Each structure stands twice: as C-alpha cells, then as structure tokens.
C-alpha cells in the first residue's frame, strides 16, 4: 500500500475452521522479480534473513484471522518508495 501502513487491518478468512499454532510473515518486498531477476527493494531485516519469520502462538481454532500493522519503519528510498509491504503471510499448525 502507499505510505505508512500503521493501523491498517488485514482480514484472512478460511473456508472452514483451522487449528493455528504459528503465524509467519515475510516483511516488506523481500522478493526477486520472476521475469528479470531484479530485486525491487534492498532490505535488511533485524535477524539478517529475508525468509519467512515464524512466531509460535497459543493454539487456536479460527475461521478468520485479523492482522493489524502496529508499526512500519520509515522508507529508506525516500518518497519514491514510501510504501508498506508484506510479501507473504502464512498460518500453520505444528
């Protein structure tokens, strides 16, 4: 999305109730263009990885999950790249 996404809510709805024990996010535009191999934004995460970062959560059965962006870091690319991005969101059962 354009600008600072702080406070934005994303809602994920499943076709049936799911048991969820992990939530995973890939922060920002952590991807490479599949057509030309270009990396649209150079990004450094706290732990130095651009892979899925999993967080264990207490087991819950849910048909819908709401994710709210609590804070977004300021763009390092100036106003040209003033966007908030999540490359991937995953819900899992372990």
C-alpha positions as CSV (number, residue, x, y, z in Angstrom):
1,X,0.0,0.0,0.0
2,X,1.1,3.6,-0.5
3,X,2.5,5.4,2.6
4,X,2.8,4.3,6.2
5,X,0.5,1.3,6.8
6,X,0.5,1.7,10.6
7,X,-3.0,0.8,11.9
8,X,-4.1,-1.0,8.7
9,X,-6.0,-4.2,9.2
10,X,-5.9,-7.3,7.0
11,X,-8.5,-10.0,7.4
12,X,-7.9,-13.6,6.3
13,X,-10.9,-15.9,6.0
14,X,-10.7,-19.7,5.7
15,X,-13.3,-22.0,4.1
16,X,-13.5,-23.9,7.4
17,X,-12.2,-23.7,11.0
18,X,-8.5,-24.2,11.1
19,X,-6.2,-25.0,14.1
20,X,-3.4,-22.4,14.1
21,X,-0.2,-22.7,16.2
22,X,2.1,-20.5,14.1
23,X,1.9,-17.2,12.2
24,X,4.6,-16.3,9.7
25,X,5.4,-13.1,7.8
26,X,7.9,-12.1,5.1
27,X,8.4,-8.4,5.8
28,X,8.4,-5.9,3.1
29,X,9.1,-6.5,-0.6
30,X,11.5,-9.4,0.1
31,X,11.3,-10.9,-3.4
32,X,13.0,-11.0,-6.7
33,X,11.1,-10.3,-9.9
34,X,10.5,-13.7,-11.5
35,X,10.7,-12.2,-15.0
36,X,14.1,-10.5,-15.0
37,X,15.6,-11.3,-11.6
38,X,15.6,-7.7,-10.5
39,X,15.4,-7.1,-6.7
40,X,12.9,-4.2,-6.4
41,X,14.0,-3.0,-2.9
42,X,17.2,-3.8,-1.0
43,X,16.0,-4.7,2.5
44,X,17.8,-5.6,5.8
45,X,15.8,-7.4,8.5
46,X,16.8,-7.4,12.1
47,X,17.9,-11.0,12.0
48,X,19.5,-10.7,8.6
49,X,17.2,-13.1,6.8
50,X,14.6,-12.5,4.1
51,X,12.9,-15.8,4.7
52,X,9.6,-16.5,6.4
53,X,9.8,-15.5,10.1
54,X,7.6,-17.7,12.2
55,X,6.1,-16.9,15.6
56,X,4.6,-19.6,17.7
57,X,1.1,-18.7,19.1
58,X,-1.1,-20.4,21.6
59,X,-3.2,-23.0,19.7
60,X,-6.4,-21.5,18.5
61,X,-9.2,-22.7,16.2
62,X,-10.4,-20.0,13.9
63,X,-12.2,-19.4,10.7
64,X,-10.9,-15.8,10.4
65,X,-7.7,-14.1,11.5
66,X,-7.2,-10.3,11.7
67,X,-3.7,-8.9,11.3
68,X,-3.1,-5.2,12.3
69,X,0.1,-3.4,11.3
70,X,1.2,-2.0,14.6
71,X,4.2,-0.1,13.3
72,X,6.1,0.4,10.0
73,X,9.6,1.5,9.5
74,X,10.4,4.7,7.5
75,X,11.3,4.1,3.9
76,X,15.0,4.2,3.1
77,X,14.3,5.1,-0.5
78,X,12.7,8.5,0.1
79,X,9.3,9.4,-1.2
80,X,9.7,7.3,-4.3
81,X,9.4,4.2,-2.2
82,X,7.0,5.4,0.5
83,X,5.1,2.2,0.8
84,X,4.3,-0.5,3.3
85,X,4.6,-4.1,2.1
86,X,4.2,-7.7,3.3
87,X,5.4,-10.3,0.8
88,X,3.8,-13.3,2.4
89,X,1.6,-14.2,5.4
90,X,1.3,-17.8,6.5
91,X,-0.8,-19.6,9.1
92,X,0.4,-23.1,10.1
93,X,-0.3,-25.9,12.5
94,X,2.7,-27.7,14.0
